[in-house]
Amino acid sequence: MDAERELWLTGDPEADALLSRDLNALLIGMTLDQQIPMEKAFSGPAVIARRMGGRLDVAAIAQLPVEDFVALCSERPAVHRFPGSMGARVHQVCQALVRDWEGDARTLVETAPDGAELRRRIEALPGFGRQKASIFVALLGKQLGVAADGWQQAAGEYGQDGYRSVADVVDEASLQKVREHKKMVKAQAKAARATTDVPAG
């Protein structure tokens, strides 16, 4: 894994520096990346760290009563549009990391023998379905140099070249291209639904 790579996912130097040096932070950002802008989601770990005294401590989060951690996420400005459910989700992910991976996402990632197992491990985390797990595998492979055999196949379409997801965001311009791609995919899905919904004549 490339520890020297500086990620650009939020445009906030402090938040991006944390994501670059701490894989737990990156995983929590991915957990939060749902129903809010990407920059807001991936800024969440830095906000949580500040509210916890300057350090993102997965073990400390896991040990907190869930209602206390949700309260921390709910302070204004809230970490997420839905701080209750998503705060609880982050708490669950931290508990899973402590229980299964020594409290460190690096252990989860670096001990995976191949891309398929890496995706399976991520997909097993609370709130990570196949699509989100595939995107995170792509992010690890494209931007952090994770070299698990077959990671591109495990990432599916997100492992390909292009601007499909957060895995392809390296600056403001690429962020806008990813947004344009997502708009196009949504429009295509809407058009397909409309065609399907047309009653037979």
N, C-alpha and C positions, 0 to 999 in steps of 0.2 A: 504494500500500500504506500502511496506517495504522500509522505508526511509534509513535504515541502509545498504542495499545491495549495494556492490560495483560492478559495471558492468565492464566487460572486453570485449570491442568491437573493440578497435583500437590498443591496445598495447602501447598507449601514456598515461601516468598517468594523465596528465593535461586534456586531452580530455575525458578520461574515467571518471574522477572525476566530470566533468561538466555534463556528461550524467547521472551519478548516482544521482546527487542532483537536477537536473532541468529537469522536464518532458517536458518542451518546447524544450529544447535542444535535447532530445531523439526523439521527434516528428519531429524536423527539420532534424535530421540525417536520419530518416526513409524517409523523403521527398526526400533527396538527394541520397538515396540508389537506384540508377538506372544507369546502363551502366558504372559504375566505381567500383573498388574494395570496398568492404564493409568498410574496415578501413579508406579509403579516405573519403567516404560518412559521416561516423559517427565522423570523425575529423573535418568536416566542421563547426559545431556549435562553437567549440573552436576558429577556425580561424576567424569566423565572430565576436565573442565576443572580441577578441584581437583588431580587426580593428575598433570596435565601442567603444574603450576605456576601455575594460576589462570586460564588462557586456553584456550578451545576453538579450536585451530588446525588447520583441515582439512588444510592443506598439510603441516604437521608430522606429522599422523596418516598421511597418504598416503605420506610418505617413510620412516616407521618400518617395519622388518621386521614382517610380519604377526604373527609369534610374539611379538614384544615388545609389540605393542599388545594382543594377546589376553591376555598376562600381566598387563598393566595392568588390563584389564577383569575379570580373574579374582581380583584382590586382594579380600580380604574387607572389607566385603560386596561380593559380585560385582555387576557392573552388570546382569546378566541371569541368569535361571535357567539358561541355556545360554551361559555366557560365551565358550566356544570358538567355536561356530558363529556366534553373534550378534556377537561381537567381530570376527571375520573379515568378517562382512557389513558392519558399520559401516566397516571399513577399505576394503572394495570401493567403498562409496558415496562415501567421501572421495576415493578415487582417480578415480572417475568425475567428481566435481565439479571436480577439478583438471584432468583431461584435457579435459573438454568445456565447462566453465562457469566458467573462470577461478578455480576454487576457491571459488565463491560461489553459494549457492542463489538469491540475489537475481537473478543474471544469468539463471539458468534460468527463473525465474518472470516477471521484469519484461520480458523480451524476447519472451515468447510472444505471438503475434498474436491468439490466441483461446483459449477454454477447451479445445477439442478438442486443440489442439497442446500446451497446458499439461499436460493429462492424459497425452498420448502421451510427453512428455519425462519425466514422473515415472515412468510405467509402465516406461520403458526403464532405470531405475535398478535395480541389483542388489536382488532381494528384493521389488520392488514389482510386484504383479500388478494387474489391473484394479480389484479392489475397494479395495485399499489406496491406489492412486493416486486413485481417485474420492473417497475419504474425505479425503485430503490436499487435493485441490482444494476440497472443501467447507469444510475448515478455513480455508484461505486466503481463500475468498470470504466466508464468514460472519463470521469473527472478525478478519481483517486487511485487509478491504476491497479485496482483489485484484479488479480490475474488468475482467479479460479477458472479452471478449464471449462469451456462451454458457457461462460457467463453471457455472451451475446445471444446464444440460442435460448438460454433461460430467461433473458429479458424480453424475448420476442420482438415485436415491432419497435419497442423502445430501445433496443440495442442497435438498431440500424442508424445510419447517418440521417440527419435531418433535424427538424425542430419540432419535436413531438411532446416534450415533457420537461420537467425541471432538470432532468439529466443533461439537457442540451443548452441550459442557460449559463452563459459565461459573462454577460454584460447586458446593458439596457437594450441594445439592438436585438440580441438573440431572445431576450425575454418577450419583446414585442412580436417576434416571429412565432414563438411558441403560442402566444395568445391568439394570433391570427389562425394558427393551425387548429387550436381548440374550438374557435368560433366556427371554422369550416366544418369540423367533425360534428358539432352540435347541429348546424344547419342541415347537413346531410342526413343526420338521424331524424330530425324533425320532418324533413321531406319524405323520408322513407315511411315514417309513421303515418303521415297524411295520405300517402298512396295506399297503404295497407287498410286505412280506415274508410276508404271510399267504398260505399255499398255497391254490390253487383247490380248492373243495370237490367 
